[in-house]
Amino acid sequence: MHLADVTMFYAPTSGGVRTYLDSKHHYLTRQAGVRHSVLVPAGTCVPDADFHCLPAPPLGASGYRFPLRGGHWLHMLRRLQPDLIEAGDPYRLAWVALAAGQRLDVPVIGFYHSDVPRLVARRLGPSARTLAEHYIRRLYRQFDAVCAPSRVMARQLEGLGIPRTLVQPLGVDVQRFHPRHADPKLRMRLGIGRDTRLLVFAGRAAREKNIDLLLATAQALGNRYHLLLIGPGMPHTTARNVTTVPHYLPAPQLAGHLAACDALIHAGDQETFGLVVLEAMASGLPVIGTHHGALPELVVPGTGVLTPDVTRDGLVDATRTLFVLDAGLMGRRARRRAEEHFAWESTLQRQLDHYRHLLGGYRAHNPAVNRAQH
């Protein structure tokens, strides 16, 4: 079985989709009888036999590139002749993947990583949401199957009338993100003592992450707490109990920082999955957050405290409640949940099973494909 992934959501400093594709490639290349090709924009990867870097102009200073012309991409897909194609973004390359699927007579999957209507509405206003929903409905109805990273996203797709939706959660490297990797000198570098409760958030400082709300929460909690913010675009702050690292950290360094903290705090209310939440849980951290988006699917009772209120007071109460309870015990439960349900090996095995099932059904209903394969 030859699988091909194609997406523009792959950049040197990108987050969840790149982590997913790199982990997926590492897993699939160790499976007998499976070949995996990845097509991403030039300048975002080192080309090799499996990674194909194709032309695409830069998208501002984001690090991403946006393909305007699909000819090179379509040609490469036709040359590779995969048995199944997965499109990882809803833009130009999704249409290229569908066109390639038609010409090669192979099934095409769409992976719905981003909540496009909500992002559009937040940036352009509520009236733009209807147009975005129409576009998503028109595009994703054409795929042979659509993967959603969480139940909340699958329900959204189903509400738009998109059939053949599968819940396919992402995963976490439970060996890389592990309590044993805690950086023993982090507190010293931050200038805080053992009695200070160290909260952390890592990710892009995008609007939907509500970073301002995290800063307000830290201010209200006071100097018994310290907030560490890691990721590009994090604001400069003079608050004594806030430290910012305004860039991505390499995964081993991030793992060391996470494991040295006391809890992850997440103010976002629109997560489609929440990869950093899983990385923190695997590192032995309980989670403080909002009971919105996909977070409740990861942070079950006993692994953290979620508040229904997307407010400073709601997060302050959730934080204080966590530390009144046994935060250490909840962290150990969080680690166990990540190991048992979200290790990459288990989530990707389920995904490989989806691929095989879809491919088997497609070939059964397309005898010409069977003849070509034999």
N, C-alpha and C positions, 0 to 999 in steps of 0.2 A: 504494500500500500504506500503510495506516494502522496504526501500531504503538502500543500503550499499555503503559507500565510502571506497576506499582503496588507500593508497598513502604512499610513503616514505617521501614526502615533508611535514613533520610534526616534529618539534623539539621544545625544550623549548624556544629557542630564534629565531625561524623562523618567517617569516613575512607574506606575502600575503596569502599563501595557508592555513596556520593555522588559520589566521583571518577568511578566507572564511569558513572553515569547522566548526569552533566554532560558528560563526554567523548563519550558515546554521542549525546546530544542535539545537541551541536555538530556531530558528524559526520553524523548522519542529516538534519539540516536543510539540509545542503549536497548531498544526493543527490536527483537528479531523480525525481519521482514518489513520494516518500516523505514521509509525515507522521508526527510523533512526539509523543504526548501522555504526560505524566508526572503521576501521581496520588500525592501524598505528604501527610503530616499538616500541618495548619495550624500556623503558627508556625515552620516549618522552611524556608520558601521564600517568595519574592515571587511572588504569582500573576500570570500573564499568559495569553496565548492558548494556550500549550502546557503550562504548569505549573498544576495544579489543587490547591489546598491545602484539605484537607477535615478535618472535626472529628476530634480525638483528644486525650484528656487526657494531661498530662505523665507520663512514666515516671520518677519520682524526680528526681534532679538530673543525670541522664545526658544531658539534652538531647534524648533521643528521646521520642516520643509513641506511645502504644499504643491503637489503635482498639478500642473495645469493641463498637460497633454498626456493622454493615456497610451499613445501608440507604442512607446518603448516597453511599457509595462505589459500591454496585451501581447506584444511579440514575445517577450520573455516567458510569460505563462504558457503560450502556445508551444514554445520551444521545449520547455520543461515537461509538458504533458503530464501534469499531476492527475491523480485519481479523484482528488477532492480539493476544493479551494475554500479557504476561510478569509473573509474580509473583516479587518479589524477597525475600520473607521467608516463613517456614513457619508463620505464625500466622494471625490473623483474616483478613487481607487475601488470603492464599492461597485460602481457601475462598470469599471474595467473587469473586476472579478466576475460579475454577472455575464458580461459579454464573452469572456474567456470560457466560462462554463457552458454557454450555448454552443460555441464553436467546437469545443472539445467533447461536448456531450457528457459532462461530469457534473455532479452535484456541487452546489455552492452554499456555504454557511455564512451568515452574518453574525458577528459577535458585537452585541450592543453594550459597549463599554461606558458610554457617556449618555447622560440624560439630556439629550439635545433640546427638546422643547423648553425645559426649565432653564437651561443655560441661556437660550435665546431670549426668553421672557425677562430674565434678570438683567440682561444687557440692553435689550431693545424695547422692553415694555411688554405688557400683557397682550396687546393686540398682535404681536409677532408670534405668540405661542401657537395660535391656530394655524398659521402658515407652516411653522416648523412641524407640527403634528401631521399636517397633510403630506409634507415631504417625507417624513419618517414612515408613514403608512404606505405611501406609494413605493418607496424603496424596499422596505423590509418584507412586504408581501411577496416580493419576487424571489426571495431566497427559499431554498429547499428546507432549511431549518434556521432558527435564530436562537443563539445562546444569550442568556442574560446572566450576569454574575450573582444575582440575588433574587429572592422571591418577589421583593417589592418592585424590581425592575421588570420581572416577567409579568406581573399583574398590570403594570403600565402598558406594556406591549399588547397584552391581550385586550386591554381596554381600548386600544386603538384599532382593534380588529385584525391584529396580526396573528396568523395561525402558526402551528408547528414551533412553538416556543419551548425551549429547554432551559432549566435552571442549571447553570454550570459555574459553581463558585471557583474563585481563584484559590491560591494556596500560599504556603510559606515554607521556607527552608528551615526546618526545626533544628538542624545542626548548626547552621550559621547563627540563627537567632536563638540564643540559649542563655539561661542565667549564668552559666559558668564564664561567659565572656565579659562580665561586668568590668568596666574600666575602673581600677582601684584609685586612680588619681583624679577622677573627674571632679569630685566635690572640692578637692584642694584647689584645682584650677579655677573653679567657680567662686571660691572664697566662702564656702558655706560649711557648717558643721554637720555632724551626724544627726543631730536632733532636728535639723531643717528638713521639711518634707519636699522632696524634689519632684516636680511635675514636668512632663515633657510632651511636646507635640512636634512631629516632623512631617514635612510636606511642602507643597507650593503654597505661597501666601496668596492664593486665589480668593476672590470675593466670597465664594460659597463656604470657605473654611472658617469665616468669622473670626479672624485673628484679633480684631479690635475687642471682641467679646472676651477672648482669652486674656488680653491685657487688663481689661476692666476687672475680670475675676481675680487675677493675681493681685491687683491693687487692693481689692476688697478683702482678700485673705490675709494680707499683711506679711510681715517679715518672718513668720514661722514657716512660710512656704516660699519656694523659689521656682520660677517658671523658666524652662529652657525651650527655646523655639529654634528649630533647625529646618532650613530650606531656603530656596531662592526667593527673594523679595520680602523676607521678614523685615519688619520695620526697625529702624534704629530707635532705641529707647534709653532713657536715663533713669528709669525706675531701678531702685536698688535690688529689688527681688526678681528681676527679669534679665536673662542673658539671651542674646540672639546669635545664631550662626547662620548668616545670610547666604548659604549655598548648600548644595547637596553634599553629603558625606559619602565616601565609599562604603559599601555594605558592611565590611568588617568593622569599620570605625563606628558606623551607625549602630551596629549590634552592641558594641561596647558601651556606647552612650545610653542606649535604651535600658540595658540590663543593670546599669548603675543607678537608675532612677527608681522612684517609689511608685509612680503611677503615670499612665498616659492620660492626658486630658484633651478632649476633642470637642470643639464647639460647633462643628459643622452639622447641618440638618438635612443635607442633600446627598449623602454618600450613596453611590451606586453599589459599592462593596465595602471598601475600607481596608486596604492592604496594610497600611501602617498600624492599624488596630491589631491585625493578626500578628504582625512582627513584634509588637509590644507584648501581646499575650504569650507568644512563644518565648519571649525573653523573661517571662515570669512576672509581668506587670498586670495589675488589675486596671480597669478602664473606667474613666469618668467621662460621661458624654451626654448627648441628648437622645431621647427615645424617638428618633426620627430616621428616615432613610433606611439603609441596610444595617445600621449599627445593632439593633435588637436581634438580628439574626446571628451575629457573632457574639455579642456580650449578653449571655444568658444570666439569670439570677445566680449569684454566688461567684461571678467572675468580674464584677464591677458594679457601678451605680450609674443608672441613666435617669435623667430628669426629663419630664415632658415639656418643661419650660425652657425655651431658647432665650434665656435671659441671664444676666450676671447673677442675680440672686438664686436662680435655679442651679447654676453650676457651682456656686459657693456652697449651697446646701448639700449638693451631691458630693462635693469634695470632703466636706466635714463629716458627712455620714460615712463615707468610705473609711476614714481614719478612726472614727468611733468604733466601727466594726473591725474585724481582723483582716487588714489589708494584705498581710503576708499570706494568709490562707487563701484569700481570693486570687492572689497572684499565682499561687501553685495550682489552683483549679483552672485558671486561665491557661496556664502552660499545658496542662493535661488536655484541655479542650482543643487547643491548637494541634497537639500531637495526634489526638485520636480522630479528628474530623477534617483537618485542613493541611496536613503534610502534602507537599506537592506530589509525592508518589501516589497517594490515594486519590487526590482530585484529578490528576492527569490520567490515571487509569480509567476513571469513570468517563472522562472525556474521550479517551481512545475507544472505549466501548460504544459511546454515542456515534463516533465516526464509523465504526465497523457496521453498526446497525443501519445507519443511514445509507452507507455505500451498498450494503447487501440488499436493502429494499429498492434502491435506485436501479441496481443491475437487474433485479427480478422483474421490474416494470419496463426495462429497456433492453430487450433481447439483443439489439445491435451492439450495445456496450459489451455484453457477454461475449459475442463473437469476436469483437475487436480485441478483448483482453486475452483471448485464447487463439 
